[in-house]
Amino acid sequence: MIKYLIGAAGIAAGLLATSGAMAEDVIRHKTPNSTFPIARAVEVQADKTTVYVSGAVPPRVNESADKNSIEAYGDTKTQTVSVLTSIEKTLADLGLKMGDVVKMQVFLVGDPAKEGTMDFAGFMEGYTQFFGTEEQPNLPARSVFQVAGLANPGYLVEIEVIAVRP
């Protein structure tokens, strides 16, 4: 009985010593035989704090263009970069980084310049500036959807993320 109690106390002490947030708290599963910059799956330990960031839309990049036009916000790549920059700032305000993002949902409107189909290549050009880089290799689980429209007819991109506090 005493041996069991000492063993249990040792295990409890060990658990307390490792209870701080560490890289092992988030496990990112890569897609086998793929270099595509998303995680196949992401595991987060139950005792971690998750932060749900509302959908972000692009700011105007051309103040002289009609505020309801694509020209006011830019093409898909430009909008993706500005939206991810906005998310990066929101995360920083909360003490987080892009590497803390574990899940991303992307909503793309069909681009009239691309016959109404979403500009996935343009999105990826913007996305890969923030994820899967040497400076920031952590990849989120991610979904991309083509949607009929967003809150402003000039928006081609809206992105929401879930991050885990380290």
C-alpha beads as a LAMMPS data file, in Angstrom:
LAMMPS data file: protein, C-alpha beads

166 atoms
165 bonds

1 atom types
1 bond types

-500.0 500.0 xlo xhi
-500.0 500.0 ylo yhi
-500.0 500.0 zlo zhi

Masses

1 110.0

Atoms # bond

1 1 1 0.000 0.000 0.000
2 1 1 2.774 2.465 0.897
3 1 1 4.620 1.589 -2.307
4 1 1 1.460 2.352 -4.297
5 1 1 0.963 5.740 -2.593
6 1 1 4.585 6.762 -3.213
7 1 1 4.219 5.708 -6.856
8 1 1 1.016 7.693 -7.241
9 1 1 2.592 10.735 -5.568
10 1 1 5.559 10.499 -7.912
11 1 1 3.282 10.317 -10.932
12 1 1 1.261 13.297 -9.687
13 1 1 4.446 15.319 -9.131
14 1 1 5.621 14.417 -12.610
15 1 1 2.326 15.508 -14.108
16 1 1 2.456 18.817 -12.253
17 1 1 6.008 19.416 -13.444
18 1 1 4.961 18.971 -17.083
19 1 1 1.649 20.816 -16.937
20 1 1 3.010 23.986 -18.605
21 1 1 2.145 24.538 -22.276
22 1 1 4.737 22.853 -24.459
23 1 1 5.035 21.989 -28.134
24 1 1 3.620 18.542 -27.349
25 1 1 0.363 20.179 -26.246
26 1 1 -0.528 20.627 -29.922
27 1 1 0.167 17.750 -32.284
28 1 1 0.040 18.556 -36.003
29 1 1 -0.355 15.529 -38.248
30 1 1 1.178 16.014 -41.688
31 1 1 -0.440 14.612 -44.804
32 1 1 1.642 11.606 -45.874
33 1 1 3.691 12.083 -49.050
34 1 1 2.471 15.675 -49.457
35 1 1 4.043 19.108 -49.274
36 1 1 0.661 20.866 -49.387
37 1 1 0.784 23.488 -46.598
38 1 1 -2.031 22.328 -44.338
39 1 1 -2.156 19.829 -41.508
40 1 1 -4.078 16.620 -42.088
41 1 1 -5.309 16.924 -38.511
42 1 1 -4.436 18.828 -35.338
43 1 1 -4.766 17.490 -31.782
44 1 1 -5.086 19.835 -28.809
45 1 1 -4.978 18.627 -25.221
46 1 1 -8.262 19.126 -23.388
47 1 1 -6.807 21.429 -20.736
48 1 1 -5.642 24.061 -23.251
49 1 1 -7.382 27.365 -23.891
50 1 1 -8.778 27.798 -27.383
51 1 1 -9.398 31.233 -28.859
52 1 1 -12.033 31.606 -31.562
53 1 1 -11.304 34.561 -33.840
54 1 1 -14.280 35.941 -35.748
55 1 1 -14.239 36.081 -39.504
56 1 1 -12.014 38.860 -40.825
57 1 1 -12.597 40.680 -44.093
58 1 1 -10.199 42.882 -46.035
59 1 1 -9.692 46.589 -45.406
60 1 1 -9.872 48.987 -48.338
61 1 1 -6.613 49.243 -50.242
62 1 1 -7.890 51.774 -52.791
63 1 1 -9.761 54.632 -51.111
64 1 1 -10.653 56.219 -54.462
65 1 1 -12.584 53.135 -55.646
66 1 1 -16.256 52.556 -54.868
67 1 1 -16.442 50.922 -51.399
68 1 1 -18.664 48.177 -52.831
69 1 1 -16.231 47.197 -55.584
70 1 1 -13.474 44.593 -55.817
71 1 1 -11.131 47.430 -56.861
72 1 1 -11.525 48.921 -53.367
73 1 1 -10.175 45.738 -51.704
74 1 1 -7.943 44.150 -54.355
75 1 1 -7.775 40.741 -55.961
76 1 1 -7.918 37.467 -54.026
77 1 1 -4.182 37.440 -53.231
78 1 1 -4.245 41.056 -52.013
79 1 1 -7.350 40.415 -49.926
80 1 1 -5.878 37.208 -48.462
81 1 1 -2.699 38.992 -47.386
82 1 1 -4.628 41.901 -45.854
83 1 1 -7.057 39.571 -44.044
84 1 1 -4.234 37.395 -42.647
85 1 1 -2.343 40.541 -41.611
86 1 1 -5.473 41.656 -39.737
87 1 1 -5.783 38.233 -38.071
88 1 1 -2.087 38.358 -37.164
89 1 1 -2.675 41.724 -35.428
90 1 1 -5.748 40.415 -33.588
91 1 1 -3.764 37.406 -32.388
92 1 1 -0.871 39.639 -31.277
93 1 1 -3.333 41.803 -29.307
94 1 1 -4.325 38.583 -27.505
95 1 1 -0.727 37.473 -26.893
96 1 1 -0.809 34.873 -29.670
97 1 1 0.954 34.286 -32.988
98 1 1 0.039 32.791 -36.341
99 1 1 1.876 29.628 -35.253
100 1 1 -0.792 29.184 -32.564
101 1 1 -3.554 28.796 -35.196
102 1 1 -4.826 25.210 -35.289
103 1 1 -7.945 25.543 -37.478
104 1 1 -8.842 27.870 -40.333
105 1 1 -11.984 28.264 -42.395
106 1 1 -11.719 30.268 -45.594
107 1 1 -14.637 31.655 -47.564
108 1 1 -13.866 32.712 -51.139
109 1 1 -16.312 34.402 -53.498
110 1 1 -16.154 33.512 -57.169
111 1 1 -14.015 36.131 -58.902
112 1 1 -15.731 37.773 -61.897
113 1 1 -12.281 37.999 -63.541
114 1 1 -12.090 34.176 -63.321
115 1 1 -15.527 33.453 -64.794
116 1 1 -17.115 33.277 -61.349
117 1 1 -14.824 30.620 -59.892
118 1 1 -12.823 31.188 -56.747
119 1 1 -9.185 32.161 -57.217
120 1 1 -7.650 29.348 -55.166
121 1 1 -4.185 29.970 -56.618
122 1 1 -4.364 33.642 -55.588
123 1 1 -5.490 32.605 -52.119
124 1 1 -2.578 30.154 -51.809
125 1 1 -0.076 32.837 -52.898
126 1 1 -1.225 34.957 -49.961
127 1 1 -1.641 32.074 -47.496
128 1 1 1.875 30.687 -48.023
129 1 1 3.344 34.010 -46.920
130 1 1 2.036 33.227 -43.408
131 1 1 1.944 29.404 -43.093
132 1 1 4.481 26.725 -43.935
133 1 1 7.387 29.148 -44.057
134 1 1 10.780 28.621 -42.484
135 1 1 9.949 31.326 -39.921
136 1 1 6.458 29.936 -39.229
137 1 1 6.232 26.226 -40.098
138 1 1 3.113 25.395 -38.028
139 1 1 0.247 24.385 -40.290
140 1 1 -3.438 24.560 -39.343
141 1 1 -6.162 22.139 -40.293
142 1 1 -8.016 24.097 -42.971
143 1 1 -11.124 24.164 -45.130
144 1 1 -11.731 26.427 -48.136
145 1 1 -15.234 27.063 -49.471
146 1 1 -16.545 28.951 -52.463
147 1 1 -19.542 30.981 -51.318
148 1 1 -22.153 32.959 -53.231
149 1 1 -21.251 36.216 -51.521
150 1 1 -20.032 37.994 -48.419
151 1 1 -21.281 41.073 -46.526
152 1 1 -19.857 43.504 -49.111
153 1 1 -19.929 42.819 -52.869
154 1 1 -16.249 43.873 -53.035
155 1 1 -15.097 41.179 -50.619
156 1 1 -13.627 38.062 -52.195
157 1 1 -12.149 36.667 -48.947
158 1 1 -13.238 36.089 -45.348
159 1 1 -11.195 33.970 -42.945
160 1 1 -11.854 32.786 -39.390
161 1 1 -9.395 30.922 -37.194
162 1 1 -9.125 29.005 -33.963
163 1 1 -5.887 29.349 -32.002
164 1 1 -4.541 27.613 -28.917
165 1 1 -2.921 29.599 -26.133
166 1 1 0.582 28.217 -25.523

Bonds

1 1 1 2
2 1 2 3
3 1 3 4
4 1 4 5
5 1 5 6
6 1 6 7
7 1 7 8
8 1 8 9
9 1 9 10
10 1 10 11
11 1 11 12
12 1 12 13
13 1 13 14
14 1 14 15
15 1 15 16
16 1 16 17
17 1 17 18
18 1 18 19
19 1 19 20
20 1 20 21
21 1 21 22
22 1 22 23
23 1 23 24
24 1 24 25
25 1 25 26
26 1 26 27
27 1 27 28
28 1 28 29
29 1 29 30
30 1 30 31
31 1 31 32
32 1 32 33
33 1 33 34
34 1 34 35
35 1 35 36
36 1 36 37
37 1 37 38
38 1 38 39
39 1 39 40
40 1 40 41
41 1 41 42
42 1 42 43
43 1 43 44
44 1 44 45
45 1 45 46
46 1 46 47
47 1 47 48
48 1 48 49
49 1 49 50
50 1 50 51
51 1 51 52
52 1 52 53
53 1 53 54
54 1 54 55
55 1 55 56
56 1 56 57
57 1 57 58
58 1 58 59
59 1 59 60
60 1 60 61
61 1 61 62
62 1 62 63
63 1 63 64
64 1 64 65
65 1 65 66
66 1 66 67
67 1 67 68
68 1 68 69
69 1 69 70
70 1 70 71
71 1 71 72
72 1 72 73
73 1 73 74
74 1 74 75
75 1 75 76
76 1 76 77
77 1 77 78
78 1 78 79
79 1 79 80
80 1 80 81
81 1 81 82
82 1 82 83
83 1 83 84
84 1 84 85
85 1 85 86
86 1 86 87
87 1 87 88
88 1 88 89
89 1 89 90
90 1 90 91
91 1 91 92
92 1 92 93
93 1 93 94
94 1 94 95
95 1 95 96
96 1 96 97
97 1 97 98
98 1 98 99
99 1 99 100
100 1 100 101
101 1 101 102
102 1 102 103
103 1 103 104
104 1 104 105
105 1 105 106
106 1 106 107
107 1 107 108
108 1 108 109
109 1 109 110
110 1 110 111
111 1 111 112
112 1 112 113
113 1 113 114
114 1 114 115
115 1 115 116
116 1 116 117
117 1 117 118
118 1 118 119
119 1 119 120
120 1 120 121
121 1 121 122
122 1 122 123
123 1 123 124
124 1 124 125
125 1 125 126
126 1 126 127
127 1 127 128
128 1 128 129
129 1 129 130
130 1 130 131
131 1 131 132
132 1 132 133
133 1 133 134
134 1 134 135
135 1 135 136
136 1 136 137
137 1 137 138
138 1 138 139
139 1 139 140
140 1 140 141
141 1 141 142
142 1 142 143
143 1 143 144
144 1 144 145
145 1 145 146
146 1 146 147
147 1 147 148
148 1 148 149
149 1 149 150
150 1 150 151
151 1 151 152
152 1 152 153
153 1 153 154
154 1 154 155
155 1 155 156
156 1 156 157
157 1 157 158
158 1 158 159
159 1 159 160
160 1 160 161
161 1 161 162
162 1 162 163
163 1 163 164
164 1 164 165
165 1 165 166
